[in-house]
Every structure is written in C-alpha cells, then in structure tokens.
Amino acid sequence: MARSHFDFHVIGNRLVYLRDPCTPEAPTNLHMGVDIIPVDGDDLPSHRKRSGFDNLDFDFHLHGFIADGQCVVWRALPDYRIDRIRTGQFTDEGQL
C-alpha cells in the first residue's frame, strides 16, 4: 500500500500538493517527483523528446509554504495536452 505525506490535485493549470492539517512534525524535507507525459510527444521541449516526458521535480522546502494550518506547494502545468502525470514523494529514507 502506498503512503503519502501529501494529497495532490489538478486545479486549473496547476498541480497542487496539500497536507491538511500541517502539523509541526509534518515532513517538509520532501522531494516531489513529477513526470508529465503529453498526448503528443512533439509538444515536449527538444531536450525532453527522447525521454518522452517532461520532468517538473521539486523540493518542498524550496517551493512550498504553510498557510492556514495547511502545507501547500504547487507547480504550473505545461500548456500542452497531458496524457498522464506520474508523481511520487521521496524523503531521505527513500521513496514513499
């Protein structure tokens, strides 16, 4: 069974990760892995065409914030049509 410290949602053109409530012991040292697979591979930037996906990985401590008792972080999604999103969360101990 997969476990996660954050839920994620697609809201408009954003991928939003949320933890509610965000307790003091909530891990904010997470690395979020995000791969975006487009409907049409030609929409990818040239340096990503060979892999077939766009990589939007990020670290919570660099991009996230705590507001109204929630841990929140979001990433803008690309403008092209998306077929799939693969995402995972990693701590110093490994993948969740």
Disulfide bonds with the S-S distance in Angstrom:
Cys22-Cys71 1.70
